[in-house]
């Protein structure tokens, strides 16, 4: 079993991360882990609409998003976020978290504009490594 308590990453108090996940336990655990490991502000969104509402009021450093969600899926959410980014600022990095694991799924995610891809289940090291590669 993976030890989610042993992974460390230099704290970044200035980071604001939105975790978009329709499974309550997974979302809450990821948010707690990121708060502890990064000392970041973590906003939880249970669906794409909640995430889009948050993005309209604050610009996060990063979005971690599930792909398969009821209603608006991660791909549609990504398209809507990109449509909002007409202000000339750099794009918000968005990491896909999904149980979809084929090469075609991975390619579709990158083609859609996700900057990284985490296949569930992933380890703490994979999560932190992916975040580090995107933010550093």
TAVENKA-V21455 format. One record per pair of residues at least 24 apart in sequence whose C-alpha atoms are under 6 Angstrom apart, sorted by the first residue. I is the first residue (numbers start at 1). GAP is how many residues later the second one is. Records with the same first field share a line. If there is no record, write none. Layout:
I = GAP  GAP
This chain:
4 = 120
8 = 29
9 = 28
11 = 27  28
12 = 26  27  28
13 = 26  27
15 = 25  46
16 = 24  25  26  44  45
17 = 25  43  44  45  46
18 = 24  25  26  45
19 = 25  45
20 = 25  26  27  45
21 = 25  45
22 = 24  25
48 = 24  29
62 = 30  31  32
63 = 31
64 = 30  31
65 = 31  32
66 = 30  31  32
67 = 31
